[in-house]
Amino acid sequence: MTVGEVRTSACLEVCQQGLVVFYSDDKTWYTRVNSNIAETIVNEHLVKGNKVIEHCYPPDSV
């Protein structure tokens, strides 16, 4: 199943928070992302529609 695509980018001005993921369908930003968190974002947000609150940026955006 394909749920999106991965693109690289230069600094997005939140890179001091670690690796960043932006989900363009609903304009959600995630920070402090590693491979395990990326897998959680795909499974929970992209597949099931549930944001991974603890990694959203800014924290009060949810």
PDBQT receptor file of N, H, CA, C and O in Angstrom, charges set to zero:
ATOM      1  N   MET A   1       0.847  -1.179   0.000  1.00  0.00    +0.000 N 
ATOM      2  CA  MET A   1       0.000   0.000   0.000  1.00  0.00    +0.000 C 
ATOM      3  C   MET A   1       0.888   1.235   0.000  1.00  0.00    +0.000 C 
ATOM      4  O   MET A   1       1.813   1.323   0.807  1.00  0.00    +0.000 OA
ATOM      5  N   THR A   2       0.631   2.184  -0.879  1.00  0.00    +0.000 N 
ATOM      6  H   THR A   2      -0.121   2.113  -1.534  1.00  0.00    +0.000 HD
ATOM      7  CA  THR A   2       1.359   3.440  -0.921  1.00  0.00    +0.000 C 
ATOM      8  C   THR A   2       0.524   4.511  -0.248  1.00  0.00    +0.000 C 
ATOM      9  O   THR A   2      -0.635   4.714  -0.609  1.00  0.00    +0.000 OA
ATOM     10  N   VAL A   3       1.106   5.206   0.735  1.00  0.00    +0.000 N 
ATOM     11  H   VAL A   3       2.048   5.041   1.028  1.00  0.00    +0.000 HD
ATOM     12  CA  VAL A   3       0.366   6.238   1.455  1.00  0.00    +0.000 C 
ATOM     13  C   VAL A   3       0.950   7.622   1.253  1.00  0.00    +0.000 C 
ATOM     14  O   VAL A   3       0.433   8.582   1.824  1.00  0.00    +0.000 OA
ATOM     15  N   GLY A   4       1.983   7.764   0.480  1.00  0.00    +0.000 N 
ATOM     16  H   GLY A   4       2.403   6.984   0.016  1.00  0.00    +0.000 HD
ATOM     17  CA  GLY A   4       2.571   9.080   0.245  1.00  0.00    +0.000 C 
ATOM     18  C   GLY A   4       3.947   8.935  -0.368  1.00  0.00    +0.000 C 
ATOM     19  O   GLY A   4       4.320   7.875  -0.869  1.00  0.00    +0.000 OA
ATOM     20  N   GLU A   5       4.686  10.019  -0.316  1.00  0.00    +0.000 N 
ATOM     21  H   GLU A   5       4.382  10.880   0.092  1.00  0.00    +0.000 HD
ATOM     22  CA  GLU A   5       6.041   9.983  -0.829  1.00  0.00    +0.000 C 
ATOM     23  C   GLU A   5       6.950  10.723   0.134  1.00  0.00    +0.000 C 
ATOM     24  O   GLU A   5       6.503  11.577   0.899  1.00  0.00    +0.000 OA
ATOM     25  N   VAL A   6       8.218  10.389   0.088  1.00  0.00    +0.000 N 
ATOM     26  H   VAL A   6       8.581   9.695  -0.534  1.00  0.00    +0.000 HD
ATOM     27  CA  VAL A   6       9.210  11.028   0.940  1.00  0.00    +0.000 C 
ATOM     28  C   VAL A   6      10.036  11.957   0.078  1.00  0.00    +0.000 C 
ATOM     29  O   VAL A   6      10.516  11.577  -0.990  1.00  0.00    +0.000 OA
ATOM     30  N   ARG A   7      10.197  13.194   0.561  1.00  0.00    +0.000 N 
ATOM     31  H   ARG A   7       9.807  13.503   1.428  1.00  0.00    +0.000 HD
ATOM     32  CA  ARG A   7      11.028  14.174  -0.132  1.00  0.00    +0.000 C 
ATOM     33  C   ARG A   7      12.026  14.748   0.859  1.00  0.00    +0.000 C 
ATOM     34  O   ARG A   7      11.748  14.846   2.054  1.00  0.00    +0.000 OA
ATOM     35  N   THR A   8      13.170  15.120   0.360  1.00  0.00    +0.000 N 
ATOM     36  H   THR A   8      13.396  15.041  -0.611  1.00  0.00    +0.000 HD
ATOM     37  CA  THR A   8      14.152  15.779   1.210  1.00  0.00    +0.000 C 
ATOM     38  C   THR A   8      14.024  17.282   1.052  1.00  0.00    +0.000 C 
ATOM     39  O   THR A   8      13.437  17.776   0.089  1.00  0.00    +0.000 OA
ATOM     40  N   SER A   9      14.584  17.999   2.014  1.00  0.00    +0.000 N 
ATOM     41  H   SER A   9      15.062  17.598   2.796  1.00  0.00    +0.000 HD
ATOM     42  CA  SER A   9      14.472  19.449   2.011  1.00  0.00    +0.000 C 
ATOM     43  C   SER A   9      15.670  20.048   2.726  1.00  0.00    +0.000 C 
ATOM     44  O   SER A   9      16.370  19.366   3.474  1.00  0.00    +0.000 OA
ATOM     45  N   ALA A  10      15.892  21.313   2.488  1.00  0.00    +0.000 N 
ATOM     46  H   ALA A  10      15.323  21.866   1.880  1.00  0.00    +0.000 HD
ATOM     47  CA  ALA A  10      16.868  22.054   3.280  1.00  0.00    +0.000 C 
ATOM     48  C   ALA A  10      16.235  22.339   4.641  1.00  0.00    +0.000 C 
ATOM     49  O   ALA A  10      15.137  21.857   4.921  1.00  0.00    +0.000 OA
ATOM     50  N   CYS A  11      16.897  23.099   5.473  1.00  0.00    +0.000 N 
ATOM     51  H   CYS A  11      17.789  23.490   5.246  1.00  0.00    +0.000 HD
ATOM     52  CA  CYS A  11      16.375  23.420   6.803  1.00  0.00    +0.000 C 
ATOM     53  C   CYS A  11      15.004  24.083   6.693  1.00  0.00    +0.000 C 
ATOM     54  O   CYS A  11      14.808  24.995   5.890  1.00  0.00    +0.000 OA
ATOM     55  N   LEU A  12      14.060  23.615   7.507  1.00  0.00    +0.000 N 
ATOM     56  H   LEU A  12      14.220  22.874   8.160  1.00  0.00    +0.000 HD
ATOM     57  CA  LEU A  12      12.698  24.138   7.508  1.00  0.00    +0.000 C 
ATOM     58  C   LEU A  12      12.441  25.053   8.706  1.00  0.00    +0.000 C 
ATOM     59  O   LEU A  12      11.297  25.269   9.105  1.00  0.00    +0.000 OA
ATOM     60  N   GLU A  13      13.531  25.587   9.273  1.00  0.00    +0.000 N 
ATOM     61  H   GLU A  13      14.460  25.411   8.949  1.00  0.00    +0.000 HD
ATOM     62  CA  GLU A  13      13.476  26.523  10.395  1.00  0.00    +0.000 C 
ATOM     63  C   GLU A  13      13.010  25.905  11.697  1.00  0.00    +0.000 C 
ATOM     64  O   GLU A  13      12.867  26.628  12.683  1.00  0.00    +0.000 OA
ATOM     65  N   VAL A  14      12.770  24.619  11.753  1.00  0.00    +0.000 N 
ATOM     66  H   VAL A  14      12.886  24.031  10.953  1.00  0.00    +0.000 HD
ATOM     67  CA  VAL A  14      12.494  23.931  13.014  1.00  0.00    +0.000 C 
ATOM     68  C   VAL A  14      13.489  22.789  13.195  1.00  0.00    +0.000 C 
ATOM     69  O   VAL A  14      13.291  21.913  14.037  1.00  0.00    +0.000 OA
ATOM     70  N   CYS A  15      14.555  22.801  12.405  1.00  0.00    +0.000 N 
ATOM     71  H   CYS A  15      14.717  23.512  11.721  1.00  0.00    +0.000 HD
ATOM     72  CA  CYS A  15      15.497  21.677  12.427  1.00  0.00    +0.000 C 
ATOM     73  C   CYS A  15      16.287  21.594  13.729  1.00  0.00    +0.000 C 
ATOM     74  O   CYS A  15      16.895  20.559  14.002  1.00  0.00    +0.000 OA
ATOM     75  N   GLN A  16      16.298  22.651  14.540  1.00  0.00    +0.000 N 
ATOM     76  H   GLN A  16      15.804  23.492  14.318  1.00  0.00    +0.000 HD
ATOM     77  CA  GLN A  16      16.944  22.546  15.847  1.00  0.00    +0.000 C 
ATOM     78  C   GLN A  16      16.178  21.574  16.745  1.00  0.00    +0.000 C 
ATOM     79  O   GLN A  16      16.689  21.169  17.790  1.00  0.00    +0.000 OA
ATOM     80  N   GLN A  17      14.960  21.198  16.352  1.00  0.00    +0.000 N 
ATOM     81  H   GLN A  17      14.546  21.527  15.504  1.00  0.00    +0.000 HD
ATOM     82  CA  GLN A  17      14.150  20.222  17.077  1.00  0.00    +0.000 C 
ATOM     83  C   GLN A  17      14.425  18.793  16.593  1.00  0.00    +0.000 C 
ATOM     84  O   GLN A  17      13.763  17.856  17.038  1.00  0.00    +0.000 OA
ATOM     85  N   GLY A  18      15.377  18.622  15.704  1.00  0.00    +0.000 N 
ATOM     86  H   GLY A  18      15.915  19.383  15.342  1.00  0.00    +0.000 HD
ATOM     87  CA  GLY A  18      15.672  17.304  15.156  1.00  0.00    +0.000 C 
ATOM     88  C   GLY A  18      15.023  17.121  13.799  1.00  0.00    +0.000 C 
ATOM     89  O   GLY A  18      14.529  18.086  13.214  1.00  0.00    +0.000 OA
ATOM     90  N   LEU A  19      15.016  15.914  13.296  1.00  0.00    +0.000 N 
ATOM     91  H   LEU A  19      15.417  15.131  13.771  1.00  0.00    +0.000 HD
ATOM     92  CA  LEU A  19      14.430  15.638  11.982  1.00  0.00    +0.000 C 
ATOM     93  C   LEU A  19      12.951  16.004  11.964  1.00  0.00    +0.000 C 
ATOM     94  O   LEU A  19      12.247  15.848  12.962  1.00  0.00    +0.000 OA
ATOM     95  N   VAL A  20      12.490  16.495  10.811  1.00  0.00    +0.000 N 
ATOM     96  H   VAL A  20      13.062  16.622  10.001  1.00  0.00    +0.000 HD
ATOM     97  CA  VAL A  20      11.138  17.033  10.672  1.00  0.00    +0.000 C 
ATOM     98  C   VAL A  20      10.370  16.251   9.611  1.00  0.00    +0.000 C 
ATOM     99  O   VAL A  20      10.928  15.861   8.586  1.00  0.00    +0.000 OA
ATOM    100  N   VAL A  21       9.084  16.029   9.870  1.00  0.00    +0.000 N 
ATOM    101  H   VAL A  21       8.631  16.346  10.703  1.00  0.00    +0.000 HD
ATOM    102  CA  VAL A  21       8.167  15.447   8.886  1.00  0.00    +0.000 C 
ATOM    103  C   VAL A  21       7.010  16.416   8.730  1.00  0.00    +0.000 C 
ATOM    104  O   VAL A  21       6.464  16.903   9.720  1.00  0.00    +0.000 OA
ATOM    105  N   PHE A  22       6.633  16.699   7.475  1.00  0.00    +0.000 N 
ATOM    106  H   PHE A  22       7.077  16.304   6.671  1.00  0.00    +0.000 HD
ATOM    107  CA  PHE A  22       5.472  17.542   7.181  1.00  0.00    +0.000 C 
ATOM    108  C   PHE A  22       4.489  16.715   6.379  1.00  0.00    +0.000 C 
ATOM    109  O   PHE A  22       4.829  16.184   5.321  1.00  0.00    +0.000 OA
ATOM    110  N   TYR A  23       3.262  16.605   6.885  1.00  0.00    +0.000 N 
ATOM    111  H   TYR A  23       2.986  17.036   7.744  1.00  0.00    +0.000 HD
ATOM    112  CA  TYR A  23       2.201  15.872   6.182  1.00  0.00    +0.000 C 
ATOM    113  C   TYR A  23       1.306  16.909   5.518  1.00  0.00    +0.000 C 
ATOM    114  O   TYR A  23       0.539  17.598   6.191  1.00  0.00    +0.000 OA
ATOM    115  N   SER A  24       1.405  17.018   4.202  1.00  0.00    +0.000 N 
ATOM    116  H   SER A  24       2.028  16.458   3.655  1.00  0.00    +0.000 HD
ATOM    117  CA  SER A  24       0.757  18.110   3.478  1.00  0.00    +0.000 C 
ATOM    118  C   SER A  24      -0.762  18.008   3.405  1.00  0.00    +0.000 C 
ATOM    119  O   SER A  24      -1.426  19.028   3.223  1.00  0.00    +0.000 OA
ATOM    120  N   ASP A  25      -1.333  16.817   3.540  1.00  0.00    +0.000 N 
ATOM    121  H   ASP A  25      -0.794  15.988   3.687  1.00  0.00    +0.000 HD
ATOM    122  CA  ASP A  25      -2.796  16.709   3.445  1.00  0.00    +0.000 C 
ATOM    123  C   ASP A  25      -3.510  17.565   4.485  1.00  0.00    +0.000 C 
ATOM    124  O   ASP A  25      -4.510  18.212   4.175  1.00  0.00    +0.000 OA
ATOM    125  N   ASP A  26      -3.002  17.572   5.719  1.00  0.00    +0.000 N 
ATOM    126  H   ASP A  26      -2.190  17.047   5.971  1.00  0.00    +0.000 HD
ATOM    127  CA  ASP A  26      -3.643  18.399   6.748  1.00  0.00    +0.000 C 
ATOM    128  C   ASP A  26      -2.668  19.391   7.392  1.00  0.00    +0.000 C 
ATOM    129  O   ASP A  26      -2.957  19.977   8.435  1.00  0.00    +0.000 OA
ATOM    130  N   LYS A  27      -1.512  19.567   6.750  1.00  0.00    +0.000 N 
ATOM    131  H   LYS A  27      -1.277  19.091   5.903  1.00  0.00    +0.000 HD
ATOM    132  CA  LYS A  27      -0.507  20.549   7.169  1.00  0.00    +0.000 C 
ATOM    133  C   LYS A  27       0.007  20.315   8.593  1.00  0.00    +0.000 C 
ATOM    134  O   LYS A  27       0.214  21.267   9.345  1.00  0.00    +0.000 OA
ATOM    135  N   THR A  28       0.207  19.063   8.954  1.00  0.00    +0.000 N 
ATOM    136  H   THR A  28       0.039  18.290   8.342  1.00  0.00    +0.000 HD
ATOM    137  CA  THR A  28       0.750  18.704  10.259  1.00  0.00    +0.000 C 
ATOM    138  C   THR A  28       2.267  18.609  10.180  1.00  0.00    +0.000 C 
ATOM    139  O   THR A  28       2.819  17.984   9.274  1.00  0.00    +0.000 OA
ATOM    140  N   TRP A  29       2.930  19.237  11.143  1.00  0.00    +0.000 N 
ATOM    141  H   TRP A  29       2.482  19.745  11.879  1.00  0.00    +0.000 HD
ATOM    142  CA  TRP A  29       4.388  19.167  11.283  1.00  0.00    +0.000 C 
ATOM    143  C   TRP A  29       4.720  18.245  12.447  1.00  0.00    +0.000 C 
ATOM    144  O   TRP A  29       4.076  18.291  13.494  1.00  0.00    +0.000 OA
ATOM    145  N   TYR A  30       5.734  17.407  12.251  1.00  0.00    +0.000 N 
ATOM    146  H   TYR A  30       6.258  17.370  11.400  1.00  0.00    +0.000 HD
ATOM    147  CA  TYR A  30       6.253  16.559  13.314  1.00  0.00    +0.000 C 
ATOM    148  C   TYR A  30       7.734  16.853  13.494  1.00  0.00    +0.000 C 
ATOM    149  O   TYR A  30       8.451  17.059  12.514  1.00  0.00    +0.000 OA
ATOM    150  N   THR A  31       8.199  16.872  14.747  1.00  0.00    +0.000 N 
ATOM    151  H   THR A  31       7.617  16.704  15.542  1.00  0.00    +0.000 HD
ATOM    152  CA  THR A  31       9.617  17.074  15.030  1.00  0.00    +0.000 C 
ATOM    153  C   THR A  31      10.132  15.940  15.901  1.00  0.00    +0.000 C 
ATOM    154  O   THR A  31       9.366  15.117  16.401  1.00  0.00    +0.000 OA
ATOM    155  N   ARG A  32      11.465  15.917  16.072  1.00  0.00    +0.000 N 
ATOM    156  H   ARG A  32      12.088  16.586  15.666  1.00  0.00    +0.000 HD
ATOM    157  CA  ARG A  32      12.145  14.886  16.864  1.00  0.00    +0.000 C 
ATOM    158  C   ARG A  32      11.836  13.493  16.307  1.00  0.00    +0.000 C 
ATOM    159  O   ARG A  32      11.561  12.556  17.056  1.00  0.00    +0.000 OA
ATOM    160  N   VAL A  33      11.889  13.380  14.979  1.00  0.00    +0.000 N 
ATOM    161  H   VAL A  33      12.113  14.141  14.370  1.00  0.00    +0.000 HD
ATOM    162  CA  VAL A  33      11.501  12.137  14.296  1.00  0.00    +0.000 C 
ATOM    163  C   VAL A  33      12.727  11.249  14.075  1.00  0.00    +0.000 C 
ATOM    164  O   VAL A  33      13.768  11.705  13.602  1.00  0.00    +0.000 OA
ATOM    165  N   ASN A  34      12.579   9.987  14.424  1.00  0.00    +0.000 N 
ATOM    166  H   ASN A  34      11.733   9.616  14.808  1.00  0.00    +0.000 HD
ATOM    167  CA  ASN A  34      13.566   8.976  14.064  1.00  0.00    +0.000 C 
ATOM    168  C   ASN A  34      12.821   7.882  13.289  1.00  0.00    +0.000 C 
ATOM    169  O   ASN A  34      11.636   8.037  12.995  1.00  0.00    +0.000 OA
ATOM    170  N   SER A  35      13.492   6.795  12.959  1.00  0.00    +0.000 N 
ATOM    171  H   SER A  35      14.454   6.669  13.198  1.00  0.00    +0.000 HD
ATOM    172  CA  SER A  35      12.833   5.776  12.124  1.00  0.00    +0.000 C 
ATOM    173  C   SER A  35      11.630   5.145  12.826  1.00  0.00    +0.000 C 
ATOM    174  O   SER A  35      10.626   4.851  12.177  1.00  0.00    +0.000 OA
ATOM    175  N   ASN A  36      11.714   4.934  14.120  1.00  0.00    +0.000 N 
ATOM    176  H   ASN A  36      12.529   5.173  14.648  1.00  0.00    +0.000 HD
ATOM    177  CA  ASN A  36      10.580   4.348  14.852  1.00  0.00    +0.000 C 
ATOM    178  C   ASN A  36       9.389   5.302  14.886  1.00  0.00    +0.000 C 
ATOM    179  O   ASN A  36       8.247   4.880  14.702  1.00  0.00    +0.000 OA
ATOM    180  N   ILE A  37       9.655   6.584  15.121  1.00  0.00    +0.000 N 
ATOM    181  H   ILE A  37      10.582   6.927  15.270  1.00  0.00    +0.000 HD
ATOM    182  CA  ILE A  37       8.582   7.579  15.158  1.00  0.00    +0.000 C 
ATOM    183  C   ILE A  37       7.986   7.759  13.767  1.00  0.00    +0.000 C 
ATOM    184  O   ILE A  37       6.773   7.922  13.633  1.00  0.00    +0.000 OA
ATOM    185  N   ALA A  38       8.819   7.732  12.735  1.00  0.00    +0.000 N 
ATOM    186  H   ALA A  38       9.804   7.599  12.844  1.00  0.00    +0.000 HD
ATOM    187  CA  ALA A  38       8.312   7.834  11.365  1.00  0.00    +0.000 C 
ATOM    188  C   ALA A  38       7.349   6.688  11.056  1.00  0.00    +0.000 C 
ATOM    189  O   ALA A  38       6.309   6.898  10.431  1.00  0.00    +0.000 OA
ATOM    190  N   GLU A  39       7.693   5.494  11.491  1.00  0.00    +0.000 N 
ATOM    191  H   GLU A  39       8.538   5.324  11.998  1.00  0.00    +0.000 HD
ATOM    192  CA  GLU A  39       6.809   4.346  11.285  1.00  0.00    +0.000 C 
ATOM    193  C   GLU A  39       5.486   4.539  12.038  1.00  0.00    +0.000 C 
ATOM    194  O   GLU A  39       4.420   4.205  11.521  1.00  0.00    +0.000 OA
ATOM    195  N   THR A  40       5.563   5.077  13.256  1.00  0.00    +0.000 N 
ATOM    196  H   THR A  40       6.429   5.348  13.676  1.00  0.00    +0.000 HD
ATOM    197  CA  THR A  40       4.354   5.365  14.031  1.00  0.00    +0.000 C 
ATOM    198  C   THR A  40       3.502   6.413  13.337  1.00  0.00    +0.000 C 
ATOM    199  O   THR A  40       2.279   6.279  13.294  1.00  0.00    +0.000 OA
ATOM    200  N   ILE A  41       4.123   7.456  12.792  1.00  0.00    +0.000 N 
ATOM    201  H   ILE A  41       5.116   7.565  12.828  1.00  0.00    +0.000 HD
ATOM    202  CA  ILE A  41       3.389   8.508  12.081  1.00  0.00    +0.000 C 
ATOM    203  C   ILE A  41       2.659   7.911  10.882  1.00  0.00    +0.000 C 
ATOM    204  O   ILE A  41       1.493   8.229  10.647  1.00  0.00    +0.000 OA
ATOM    205  N   VAL A  42       3.328   7.055  10.126  1.00  0.00    +0.000 N 
ATOM    206  H   VAL A  42       4.275   6.797  10.316  1.00  0.00    +0.000 HD
ATOM    207  CA  VAL A  42       2.689   6.424   8.967  1.00  0.00    +0.000 C 
ATOM    208  C   VAL A  42       1.512   5.564   9.417  1.00  0.00    +0.000 C 
ATOM    209  O   VAL A  42       0.410   5.679   8.880  1.00  0.00    +0.000 OA
ATOM    210  N   ASN A  43       1.750   4.705  10.400  1.00  0.00    +0.000 N 
ATOM    211  H   ASN A  43       2.645   4.612  10.836  1.00  0.00    +0.000 HD
ATOM    212  CA  ASN A  43       0.695   3.777  10.833  1.00  0.00    +0.000 C 
ATOM    213  C   ASN A  43      -0.469   4.484  11.506  1.00  0.00    +0.000 C 
ATOM    214  O   ASN A  43      -1.626   4.149  11.250  1.00  0.00    +0.000 OA
ATOM    215  N   GLU A  44      -0.183   5.451  12.360  1.00  0.00    +0.000 N 
ATOM    216  H   GLU A  44       0.756   5.723  12.568  1.00  0.00    +0.000 HD
ATOM    217  CA  GLU A  44      -1.242   6.107  13.127  1.00  0.00    +0.000 C 
ATOM    218  C   GLU A  44      -1.905   7.251  12.372  1.00  0.00    +0.000 C 
ATOM    219  O   GLU A  44      -3.133   7.314  12.312  1.00  0.00    +0.000 OA
ATOM    220  N   HIS A  45      -1.118   8.159  11.795  1.00  0.00    +0.000 N 
ATOM    221  H   HIS A  45      -0.121   8.108  11.845  1.00  0.00    +0.000 HD
ATOM    222  CA  HIS A  45      -1.705   9.346  11.176  1.00  0.00    +0.000 C 
ATOM    223  C   HIS A  45      -2.125   9.093   9.727  1.00  0.00    +0.000 C 
ATOM    224  O   HIS A  45      -3.276   9.331   9.360  1.00  0.00    +0.000 OA
ATOM    225  N   LEU A  46      -1.198   8.613   8.916  1.00  0.00    +0.000 N 
ATOM    226  H   LEU A  46      -0.264   8.419   9.214  1.00  0.00    +0.000 HD
ATOM    227  CA  LEU A  46      -1.512   8.451   7.499  1.00  0.00    +0.000 C 
ATOM    228  C   LEU A  46      -2.518   7.334   7.254  1.00  0.00    +0.000 C 
ATOM    229  O   LEU A  46      -3.406   7.480   6.414  1.00  0.00    +0.000 OA
ATOM    230  N   VAL A  47      -2.395   6.225   7.969  1.00  0.00    +0.000 N 
ATOM    231  H   VAL A  47      -1.673   6.106   8.652  1.00  0.00    +0.000 HD
ATOM    232  CA  VAL A  47      -3.278   5.085   7.742  1.00  0.00    +0.000 C 
ATOM    233  C   VAL A  47      -4.574   5.209   8.543  1.00  0.00    +0.000 C 
ATOM    234  O   VAL A  47      -5.665   5.044   7.996  1.00  0.00    +0.000 OA
ATOM    235  N   LYS A  48      -4.450   5.505   9.854  1.00  0.00    +0.000 N 
ATOM    236  H   LYS A  48      -3.564   5.639  10.298  1.00  0.00    +0.000 HD
ATOM    237  CA  LYS A  48      -5.619   5.509  10.733  1.00  0.00    +0.000 C 
ATOM    238  C   LYS A  48      -6.237   6.889  10.962  1.00  0.00    +0.000 C 
ATOM    239  O   LYS A  48      -7.358   6.991  11.461  1.00  0.00    +0.000 OA
ATOM    240  N   GLY A  49      -5.510   7.953  10.600  1.00  0.00    +0.000 N 
ATOM    241  H   GLY A  49      -4.600   7.870  10.194  1.00  0.00    +0.000 HD
ATOM    242  CA  GLY A  49      -6.058   9.297  10.774  1.00  0.00    +0.000 C 
ATOM    243  C   GLY A  49      -5.881   9.893  12.158  1.00  0.00    +0.000 C 
ATOM    244  O   GLY A  49      -6.519  10.897  12.476  1.00  0.00    +0.000 OA
ATOM    245  N   ASN A  50      -5.028   9.300  12.995  1.00  0.00    +0.000 N 
ATOM    246  H   ASN A  50      -4.510   8.485  12.736  1.00  0.00    +0.000 HD
ATOM    247  CA  ASN A  50      -4.794   9.786  14.357  1.00  0.00    +0.000 C 
ATOM    248  C   ASN A  50      -3.438  10.464  14.447  1.00  0.00    +0.000 C 
ATOM    249  O   ASN A  50      -2.410   9.817  14.250  1.00  0.00    +0.000 OA
ATOM    250  N   LYS A  51      -3.420  11.774  14.744  1.00  0.00    +0.000 N 
ATOM    251  H   LYS A  51      -4.256  12.300  14.903  1.00  0.00    +0.000 HD
ATOM    252  CA  LYS A  51      -2.147  12.484  14.878  1.00  0.00    +0.000 C 
ATOM    253  C   LYS A  51      -1.348  11.915  16.046  1.00  0.00    +0.000 C 
ATOM    254  O   LYS A  51      -1.911  11.467  17.045  1.00  0.00    +0.000 OA
ATOM    255  N   VAL A  52      -0.040  11.942  15.901  1.00  0.00    +0.000 N 
ATOM    256  H   VAL A  52       0.417  12.306  15.089  1.00  0.00    +0.000 HD
ATOM    257  CA  VAL A  52       0.867  11.497  16.957  1.00  0.00    +0.000 C 
ATOM    258  C   VAL A  52       1.218  12.751  17.765  1.00  0.00    +0.000 C 
ATOM    259  O   VAL A  52       2.237  13.398  17.525  1.00  0.00    +0.000 OA
ATOM    260  N   ILE A  53       0.359  13.073  18.716  1.00  0.00    +0.000 N 
ATOM    261  H   ILE A  53      -0.469  12.547  18.911  1.00  0.00    +0.000 HD
ATOM    262  CA  ILE A  53       0.361  14.339  19.445  1.00  0.00    +0.000 C 
ATOM    263  C   ILE A  53       1.728  14.685  20.044  1.00  0.00    +0.000 C 
ATOM    264  O   ILE A  53       2.158  15.835  19.970  1.00  0.00    +0.000 OA
ATOM    265  N   GLU A  54       2.400  13.720  20.624  1.00  0.00    +0.000 N 
ATOM    266  H   GLU A  54       2.050  12.785  20.684  1.00  0.00    +0.000 HD
ATOM    267  CA  GLU A  54       3.634  14.009  21.339  1.00  0.00    +0.000 C 
ATOM    268  C   GLU A  54       4.773  14.489  20.444  1.00  0.00    +0.000 C 
ATOM    269  O   GLU A  54       5.801  14.939  20.950  1.00  0.00    +0.000 OA
ATOM    270  N   HIS A  55       4.608  14.403  19.115  1.00  0.00    +0.000 N 
ATOM    271  H   HIS A  55       3.773  14.038  18.704  1.00  0.00    +0.000 HD
ATOM    272  CA  HIS A  55       5.639  14.871  18.203  1.00  0.00    +0.000 C 
ATOM    273  C   HIS A  55       5.178  15.980  17.271  1.00  0.00    +0.000 C 
ATOM    274  O   HIS A  55       5.908  16.363  16.356  1.00  0.00    +0.000 OA
ATOM    275  N   CYS A  56       3.963  16.507  17.495  1.00  0.00    +0.000 N 
ATOM    276  H   CYS A  56       3.371  16.196  18.238  1.00  0.00    +0.000 HD
ATOM    277  CA  CYS A  56       3.458  17.604  16.667  1.00  0.00    +0.000 C 
ATOM    278  C   CYS A  56       4.205  18.889  16.976  1.00  0.00    +0.000 C 
ATOM    279  O   CYS A  56       4.637  19.108  18.108  1.00  0.00    +0.000 OA
ATOM    280  N   TYR A  57       4.357  19.741  15.965  1.00  0.00    +0.000 N 
ATOM    281  H   TYR A  57       4.007  19.564  15.046  1.00  0.00    +0.000 HD
ATOM    282  CA  TYR A  57       4.988  21.046  16.124  1.00  0.00    +0.000 C 
ATOM    283  C   TYR A  57       4.124  22.097  15.446  1.00  0.00    +0.000 C 
ATOM    284  O   TYR A  57       3.655  21.871  14.331  1.00  0.00    +0.000 OA
ATOM    285  N   PRO A  58       3.902  23.228  16.082  1.00  0.00    +0.000 N 
ATOM    286  CA  PRO A  58       4.222  23.481  17.482  1.00  0.00    +0.000 C 
ATOM    287  C   PRO A  58       3.336  22.636  18.383  1.00  0.00    +0.000 C 
ATOM    288  O   PRO A  58       2.267  22.190  17.966  1.00  0.00    +0.000 OA
ATOM    289  N   PRO A  59       3.780  22.412  19.627  1.00  0.00    +0.000 N 
ATOM    290  CA  PRO A  59       3.052  21.510  20.524  1.00  0.00    +0.000 C 
ATOM    291  C   PRO A  59       1.594  21.892  20.733  1.00  0.00    +0.000 C 
ATOM    292  O   PRO A  59       0.767  21.011  20.968  1.00  0.00    +0.000 OA
ATOM    293  N   ASP A  60       1.256  23.151  20.657  1.00  0.00    +0.000 N 
ATOM    294  H   ASP A  60       1.928  23.867  20.466  1.00  0.00    +0.000 HD
ATOM    295  CA  ASP A  60      -0.135  23.579  20.878  1.00  0.00    +0.000 C 
ATOM    296  C   ASP A  60      -0.965  23.607  19.600  1.00  0.00    +0.000 C 
ATOM    297  O   ASP A  60      -2.051  24.187  19.579  1.00  0.00    +0.000 OA
ATOM    298  N   SER A  61      -0.460  22.981  18.524  1.00  0.00    +0.000 N 
ATOM    299  H   SER A  61       0.422  22.510  18.541  1.00  0.00    +0.000 HD
ATOM    300  CA  SER A  61      -1.153  23.019  17.237  1.00  0.00    +0.000 C 
ATOM    301  C   SER A  61      -2.242  21.967  17.111  1.00  0.00    +0.000 C 
ATOM    302  O   SER A  61      -2.963  21.961  16.113  1.00  0.00    +0.000 OA
ATOM    303  N   VAL A  62      -2.386  21.084  18.078  1.00  0.00    +0.000 N 
ATOM    304  H   VAL A  62      -1.800  21.089  18.888  1.00  0.00    +0.000 HD
ATOM    305  CA  VAL A  62      -3.366  20.000  17.978  1.00  0.00    +0.000 C 
ATOM    306  C   VAL A  62      -4.589  20.263  18.844  1.00  0.00    +0.000 C 
ATOM    307  O   VAL A  62      -5.511  19.448  18.876  1.00  0.00    +0.000 OA
TER     308      VAL A  62
